[in-house]
Structures are given as C-alpha cells and as structure tokens.
Amino acid sequence: MNGEPVRFLKLADNPMPEEAATKAAPRVIEDFLDQLDGDQGADILKGLLNGDSLIAKHGEAAGRELAAYRLALLLPAIGEAAANLADVNVYDVVVEGVDTTTAVELSKLASN
C-alpha cells in the first residue's frame, strides 16, 4: 500500500433493492480489495473461507458449521473458476521471479 487511508465497504450506506445490491456487491468487495496489497487481500479471502469472521460472530461451533456450509456451496464455483483460469500465466506465486500457470500451481496443491 502507499500509505493512503483505505476506504471501507459502503454497500450498507447505499440502500437499494436486494437484487441490485447482490449484483453490486462483488464490485464493492473488489474495489475494497484493490486498495490493499495482494497478500492482505488474499488473507481476507482466506479468512472468509476459514470462517474466521463467522466464528468471531457466532461462536466456534455455529461459526464453523456456517463456514463449512458456505464452502460447500462455493466448491463448484471454485472448481469451475480453476478450470477456466488454468491456462493463465501467474507470476511470483510460489517462487519469486518464476513464471508459472494456474494449472501448474493447482497441481502442486493437489499433490500435497
């Protein structure tokens, strides 16, 4: 980051019908993540997948259950996205200075 204050998510400050809010939410979230360094954005997404915020909000048992349910709902979309992006070149993912592809990095994860 360049030291500028980060604008927080403001969807709640812009009341709109549910369908419009649902459609706008990914852009609002992306705009927020774009303000952060790549690692910080990835950490936020990891925290959502791990259920960190749900556990903090609802307690260990309920939070983990809700996170597991959310993850189960997302798995088909994650698999589809991985397949669609498998041929995309990525840079500095695992070893700095090494050019690789999403498919190569996914195969490394699958073999662990």
Order of alpha helices (4+ residues) and beta strands (2+ residues): alpha-alpha-alpha-alpha-beta-beta-alpha
